[in-house]
Amino acid sequence: MAVDYLLRSRKSKSHVAAGLLAIFLGVFGVHKFYLGYNKAGFIMLAVTVLGSVITLGLAGAVIQVISLIEGVMYLAKSQPEFDEVYVFNEREWF
């Protein structure tokens, strides 16, 4: 039981940092990289860069809305609730 708590405390990520990264740099997937979701981060980055070239910025605007929603969701949760949902259970999207 004590080992499980120690492992979880080391893996913890700040919900405030993740929320602010999502709001301000989320269009590039920075908050996903911060949480360790590299695949989701690369998807957001690719959609923003490549998709925006093809759709004249529409794809980037959609990703920005998604990251704003995620940022608000991260900030609205308490730290233990955030850890349980997004860090330990590894829920990548919303």
Backbone as a printed PyTorch tensor [residue, N CA C, xyz], in Angstrom:
tensor([[[  0.8320,  -1.1940,   0.0000],
         [  0.0000,   0.0000,   0.0000],
         [  0.8700,   1.2490,   0.0000]],

        [[  1.9120,   1.2950,   0.8160],
         [  2.7880,   2.4550,   0.8860],
         [  3.5760,   2.6160,  -0.4100]],

        [[  3.9560,   1.5050,  -1.0370],
         [  4.6960,   1.5610,  -2.2930],
         [  3.8180,   2.1500,  -3.3840]],

        [[  2.5450,   1.7470,  -3.4290],
         [  1.6050,   2.2780,  -4.4110],
         [  1.4490,   3.7860,  -4.2570]],

        [[  1.3630,   4.2580,  -3.0260],
         [  1.2340,   5.6980,  -2.7730],
         [  2.4830,   6.4450,  -3.2390]],

        [[  3.6650,   5.8800,  -2.9720],
         [  4.9150,   6.5210,  -3.3860],
         [  5.0290,   6.5850,  -4.9060]],

        [[  4.6580,   5.5100,  -5.5730],
         [  4.7040,   5.5130,  -7.0330],
         [  3.7390,   6.5300,  -7.6090]],

        [[  2.5560,   6.6220,  -7.0320],
         [  1.5690,   7.5860,  -7.5190],
         [  2.0080,   9.0160,  -7.2620]],

        [[  2.6270,   9.2820,  -6.1250],
         [  3.0580,  10.6470,  -5.8260],
         [  4.1910,  11.0860,  -6.7460]],

        [[  5.0420,  10.1840,  -7.1640],
         [  6.1180,  10.5240,  -8.1050],
         [  5.5730,  10.8010,  -9.4910]],

        [[  4.5020,  10.1350,  -9.8700],
         [  3.9430,  10.2660, -11.2050],
         [  3.0300,  11.4860, -11.3280]],

        [[  2.6520,  12.1020, -10.2380],
         [  1.7030,  13.2030, -10.2280],
         [  2.1710,  14.3790, -11.0860]],

        [[  1.2220,  14.9880, -11.7830],
         [  1.4590,  16.1870, -12.5890],
         [  0.5100,  17.2720, -12.0980]],

        [[  0.9360,  18.5070, -12.1540],
         [  0.1330,  19.6280, -11.6750],
         [ -1.0310,  19.9080, -12.6200]],

        [[ -2.2450,  19.9430, -12.0670],
         [ -3.4010,  20.2410, -12.8970],
         [ -3.4020,  21.7040, -13.3380]],

        [[ -2.8110,  22.5860, -12.5410],
         [ -2.7380,  23.9990, -12.9120],
         [ -1.7770,  24.1800, -14.0890]],

        [[ -0.6210,  23.5470, -14.0140],
         [  0.3430,  23.6390, -15.1160],
         [ -0.2510,  23.0590, -16.4000]],

        [[ -0.8990,  21.9080, -16.3040],
         [ -1.4980,  21.2860, -17.4790],
         [ -2.6020,  22.1700, -18.0540]],

        [[ -3.4110,  22.7530, -17.1840],
         [ -4.4930,  23.6260, -17.6450],
         [ -3.9800,  24.8740, -18.3350]],

        [[ -2.9750,  25.5080, -17.7530],
         [ -2.4170,  26.7150, -18.3620],
         [ -1.6870,  26.4120, -19.6680]],

        [[ -0.9900,  25.2900, -19.7170],
         [ -0.3500,  24.8900, -20.9650],
         [ -1.3910,  24.6210, -22.0460]],

        [[ -2.4980,  24.0140, -21.6720],
         [ -3.5620,  23.7390, -22.6380],
         [ -4.1750,  25.0330, -23.1610]],

        [[ -4.3820,  25.9920, -22.2840],
         [ -5.0110,  27.2440, -22.6960],
         [ -4.0810,  28.0700, -23.5860]],

        [[ -2.8110,  28.1860, -23.1930],
         [ -1.9130,  29.0840, -23.9120],
         [ -1.1090,  28.4240, -25.0270]],

        [[ -0.7450,  27.1580, -24.8890],
         [  0.0670,  26.4790, -25.9010],
         [ -0.5750,  25.1890, -26.4000]],

        [[ -1.8300,  25.0090, -26.0900],
         [ -2.5150,  23.7650, -26.4350],
         [ -2.6460,  23.5090, -27.9090]],

        [[ -2.6400,  24.5470, -28.6990],
         [ -2.7610,  24.3740, -30.1400],
         [ -1.5970,  23.5500, -30.6950]],

        [[ -0.4790,  23.5440, -29.9810],
         [  0.6820,  22.7380, -30.3710],
         [  0.7740,  21.4200, -29.6030]],

        [[ -0.1900,  21.1250, -28.7430],
         [ -0.2170,  19.8720, -27.9940],
         [  0.7460,  19.8310, -26.8230]],

        [[  1.2250,  20.9810, -26.3730],
         [  2.2290,  21.0170, -25.3060],
         [  1.7090,  20.3680, -24.0300]],

        [[  0.4410,  20.5610, -23.7010],
         [ -0.1190,  19.9690, -22.4830],
         [ -0.1420,  18.4500, -22.5660]],

        [[ -0.3200,  17.9130, -23.7500],
         [ -0.2900,  16.4470, -23.9200],
         [  1.1180,  15.9030, -23.6860]],

        [[  2.1140,  16.6140, -24.2190],
         [  3.5050,  16.2020, -23.9830],
         [  3.8370,  16.2870, -22.4940]],

        [[  3.3510,  17.3260, -21.8170],
         [  3.5920,  17.4920, -20.3780],
         [  3.0260,  16.3140, -19.5910]],

        [[  1.8450,  15.8390, -19.9850],
         [  1.2100,  14.7250, -19.2880],
         [  1.7600,  13.3600, -19.7140]],

        [[  2.6350,  13.3450, -20.7030],
         [  3.2360,  12.0940, -21.1490],
         [  2.4790,  11.4040, -22.2650]],

        [[  1.5200,  12.0940, -22.8640],
         [  0.7390,  11.5370, -23.9690],
         [  1.3670,  11.9890, -25.2840]],

        [[  2.5010,  11.4110, -25.6150],
         [  3.2490,  11.8560, -26.7880],
         [  2.4930,  11.6430, -28.0860]],

        [[  1.8020,  10.5310, -28.2220],
         [  1.0520,  10.2630, -29.4450],
         [ -0.0260,  11.3260, -29.6520]],

        [[ -0.7800,  11.6330, -28.6030],
         [ -1.8200,  12.6590, -28.7040],
         [ -1.2070,  14.0330, -28.9700]],

        [[ -0.0520,  14.3140, -28.3770],
         [  0.6350,  15.5790, -28.6200],
         [  1.0580,  15.7250, -30.0730]],

        [[  1.6130,  14.6550, -30.6430],
         [  2.0140,  14.7050, -32.0420],
         [  0.8080,  14.8310, -32.9600]],

        [[ -0.2960,  14.2050, -32.6050],
         [ -1.5220,  14.3370, -33.4050],
         [ -1.9820,  15.7920, -33.4150]],

        [[ -2.0220,  16.4180, -32.2330],
         [ -2.4460,  17.8140, -32.1710],
         [ -1.4870,  18.7180, -32.9390]],

        [[ -0.2120,  18.4730, -32.7980],
         [  0.7910,  19.2750, -33.5020],
         [  0.6630,  19.1080, -35.0150]],

        [[  0.5040,  17.8900, -35.4780],
         [  0.3900,  17.6250, -36.9140],
         [ -0.8900,  18.2210, -37.4920]],

        [[ -1.9890,  18.0900, -36.7760],
         [ -3.2450,  18.6610, -37.2590],
         [ -3.1320,  20.1780, -37.3370]],

        [[ -2.4920,  20.7800, -36.3350],
         [ -2.3260,  22.2320, -36.3530],
         [ -1.4530,  22.6740, -37.5200]],

        [[ -0.3060,  22.0550, -37.6680],
         [  0.6410,  22.5090, -38.6940],
         [  0.1920,  22.0880, -40.0910]],

        [[  0.0370,  20.8010, -40.2990],
         [ -0.3060,  20.3150, -41.6370],
         [ -1.7580,  20.6070, -42.0070]],

        [[ -2.6460,  20.3880, -41.0380],
         [ -4.0600,  20.6330, -41.3050],
         [ -4.3650,  22.0890, -41.5730]],

        [[ -3.6700,  22.9840, -40.8960],
         [ -3.9040,  24.4110, -41.1110],
         [ -3.4310,  24.8670, -42.4830]],

        [[ -2.3800,  24.2400, -42.9900],
         [ -1.9230,  24.5720, -44.3400],
         [ -2.9790,  24.1630, -45.3570]],

        [[ -3.5350,  22.9920, -45.1740],
         [ -4.5250,  22.4790, -46.1280],
         [ -5.8620,  23.2000, -45.9980]],

        [[ -6.2800,  23.4950, -44.7600],
         [ -7.6120,  24.0860, -44.5360],
         [ -7.5750,  25.5860, -44.2820]],

        [[ -6.4430,  26.2110, -44.5480],
         [ -6.2720,  27.6550, -44.3680],
         [ -6.5560,  28.1050, -42.9330]],

        [[ -6.0960,  27.3260, -41.9750],
         [ -6.1940,  27.7010, -40.5710],
         [ -7.3690,  27.1360, -39.8190]],

        [[ -8.3210,  26.5380, -40.5020],
         [ -9.5080,  26.0020, -39.8290],
         [ -9.1480,  24.8750, -38.8650]],

        [[ -8.2610,  24.0030, -39.2610],
         [ -7.8680,  22.8850, -38.3920],
         [ -7.2030,  23.4000, -37.1220]],

        [[ -6.3740,  24.4170, -37.2370],
         [ -5.7400,  25.0090, -36.0640],
         [ -6.7510,  25.6350, -35.1240]],

        [[ -7.7850,  26.2550, -35.6850],
         [ -8.8380,  26.8570, -34.8610],
         [ -9.6160,  25.7850, -34.1020]],

        [[ -9.8630,  24.6620, -34.7420],
         [-10.5690,  23.5610, -34.0800],
         [ -9.7260,  22.9970, -32.9460]],

        [[ -8.4460,  22.8110, -33.1840],
         [ -7.5490,  22.3040, -32.1490],
         [ -7.4630,  23.2990, -30.9980]],

        [[ -7.4870,  24.5970, -31.2910],
         [ -7.4420,  25.6070, -30.2360],
         [ -8.6890,  25.5220, -29.3560]],

        [[ -9.8420,  25.3190, -29.9530],
         [-11.0820,  25.1730, -29.1730],
         [-11.0060,  23.9280, -28.2980]],

        [[-10.5210,  22.8330, -28.8580],
         [-10.3820,  21.5910, -28.0900],
         [ -9.4330,  21.8000, -26.9110]],

        [[ -8.3100,  22.4580, -27.1480],
         [ -7.3480,  22.6530, -26.0610],
         [ -7.8820,  23.6200, -25.0080]],

        [[ -8.6660,  24.6170, -25.3990],
         [ -9.2870,  25.5040, -24.4140],
         [-10.2530,  24.7360, -23.5180]],

        [[-11.0490,  23.8770, -24.1220],
         [-11.9880,  23.0520, -23.3490],
         [-11.2250,  22.1550, -22.3850]],

        [[-10.1710,  21.5130, -22.8760],
         [ -9.3730,  20.6530, -22.0080],
         [ -8.7200,  21.4490, -20.8850]],

        [[ -8.2210,  22.6290, -21.1850],
         [ -7.5980,  23.4640, -20.1600],
         [ -8.5680,  23.8360, -19.0570]],

        [[ -9.7740,  24.2030, -19.4220],
         [-10.7910,  24.5430, -18.4210],
         [-11.1650,  23.3080, -17.6090]],

        [[-11.2610,  22.1650, -18.2650],
         [-11.5770,  20.9270, -17.5470],
         [-10.4760,  20.5720, -16.5580]],

        [[ -9.2240,  20.7440, -16.9390],
         [ -8.1030,  20.4590, -16.0380],
         [ -8.1400,  21.3780, -14.8260]],

        [[ -8.3770,  22.6610, -15.0680],
         [ -8.3770,  23.6320, -13.9740],
         [ -9.5800,  23.4670, -13.0470]],

        [[-10.6730,  22.9330, -13.5590],
         [-11.8910,  22.7730, -12.7600],
         [-11.8030,  21.5920, -11.7990]],

        [[-10.8980,  20.6740, -12.0580],
         [-10.7650,  19.4960, -11.1920],
         [ -9.8040,  19.7760, -10.0450]],

        [[-10.0210,  19.0890,  -8.9310],
         [ -9.0600,  19.1580,  -7.8280],
         [ -7.8350,  18.3290,  -8.2200]],

        [[ -6.7340,  18.5520,  -7.5330],
         [ -5.4990,  17.8240,  -7.8660],
         [ -5.6690,  16.3020,  -7.7320]],

        [[ -6.2570,  15.7900,  -6.6340],
         [ -6.4300,  14.3200,  -6.5560],
         [ -7.3460,  13.7680,  -7.6570]],

        [[ -8.4010,  14.5000,  -7.9760],
         [ -9.3100,  14.0510,  -9.0330],
         [ -8.6020,  14.0800, -10.3920]],

        [[ -7.8400,  15.1210, -10.6550],
         [ -7.0670,  15.2230, -11.8950],
         [ -6.0850,  14.0700, -12.0190]],

        [[ -5.3490,  13.7990, -10.9260],
         [ -4.3900,  12.6920, -10.9370],
         [ -5.0730,  11.3640, -11.2370]],

        [[ -6.1980,  11.1390, -10.6080],
         [ -6.9000,   9.8700, -10.7970],
         [ -7.3650,   9.6960, -12.2410]],

        [[ -7.9270,  10.7370, -12.8290],
         [ -8.4930,  10.6250, -14.1740],
         [ -7.4270,  10.6820, -15.2600]],

        [[ -6.5620,  11.6880, -15.2240],
         [ -5.6660,  11.9500, -16.3450],
         [ -4.2560,  11.3940, -16.1800]],

        [[ -3.8120,  11.1910, -14.9530],
         [ -2.4480,  10.7040, -14.7600],
         [ -2.4430,   9.1900, -14.5480]],

        [[ -3.2070,   8.7010, -13.5740],
         [ -3.1680,   7.2760, -13.2520],
         [ -3.9900,   6.4360, -14.2290]],

        [[ -5.1650,   6.9060, -14.6160],
         [ -5.9990,   6.1720, -15.5640],
         [ -5.6590,   6.4910, -17.0180]],

        [[ -4.7760,   7.4580, -17.2240],
         [ -4.2590,   7.8210, -18.5370],
         [ -5.3490,   8.1050, -19.5660]],

        [[ -6.2730,   8.9520, -19.1980],
         [ -7.3300,   9.3860, -20.1180],
         [ -6.7720,  10.5250, -20.9600]],

        [[ -6.5270,  10.2820, -22.2450],
         [ -5.8400,  11.2500, -23.0970],
         [ -6.7300,  12.3820, -23.5920]],

        [[ -7.9590,  12.1050, -23.9290],
         [ -8.8190,  13.1170, -24.5510],
         [-10.0090,  13.4270, -23.6440]],

        [[-10.2630,  14.6740, -23.4860],
         [-11.3670,  15.2120, -22.6780],
         [-11.4640,  14.4390, -21.3910]]])
